Amino acid sequence: MGGRVSACGGVISALVGILLAQQASAQGYEYTYPTPPPQDQPPTPQPVEPEPKEKVSAHRGFQGGFNIGVPIWLDVDTSVVRPGADLHFFGGYDIGYAMFGIDLGAMWTPIDLNGAPGVPPGTSSGRSPLTRLYFAPEVRVQVPNPSPILPYLAATFDVNWWHFRETGIACNYWYCTQVNVFRFTPGFTAKLGIAFRIKRGAHIDLGAKYSLSGAGDFFTRREQWFTPYLGFFFR
């Protein structure tokens, strides 16, 4: 009797298992074991995101350069006051849309005294340079953008020292010597330029500046001049 009960229980269990398997298969369930990745396949590198263009406008760092210009004086006798040369250096801190720095320079203007009014005919007074030494704080506003062209506008407040054929005697404890005398005037300069990027961080600088000098120890009236220039700067 006990054997029959056990046999019947086994048959019933087998039938229940078959019915459950058929039901799971009918409902679409199928268990699969996960397959590990192949061992000889190298890991897939993570994609590198391109640098956003906004970083071009967020440049911060030092900026410096130099340029050479040709000063042309305004409201003067051009047969006496000739175009000269201006050697200019600058440096400062660049914050992207603005630069704050210091300018240093020297300017020479040939003065042809042979054509000056009041010179007797036949008298040769020759040509002498009018020399200007200057330094100035500069504020520059610029328009950074992804293109290789960087336009800018700048202003400086100039501290000028002028010399023209004036000498003096300077003495120390041992001896005296003849020295050139420089005289002070205040001034102002406005610059408008365009920089062309030739490689990363290096630019060709092309522009023009308008300068004026107030009356002071050298000039008795306001004087002004215009200077186109060409140079390089690095940022």
FENDA-V171511 format. One record per helix or strand. SS is the DSSP state (H for helix, E for strand). FROM is the first residue (numbers start at 1). LEN is the number of residues. If there is no record, write none. Layout:
ss=SS from=FROM len=LEN
ss=SS from=FROM len=LEN
This chain:
ss=H from=2 len=25
ss=H from=54 len=4
ss=E from=61 len=13
ss=E from=81 len=1
ss=E from=85 len=10
ss=E from=98 len=15
ss=H from=113 len=3
ss=E from=127 len=16
ss=E from=149 len=15
ss=E from=167 len=5
ss=E from=176 len=5
ss=E from=183 len=17
ss=E from=202 len=12
ss=E from=223 len=12
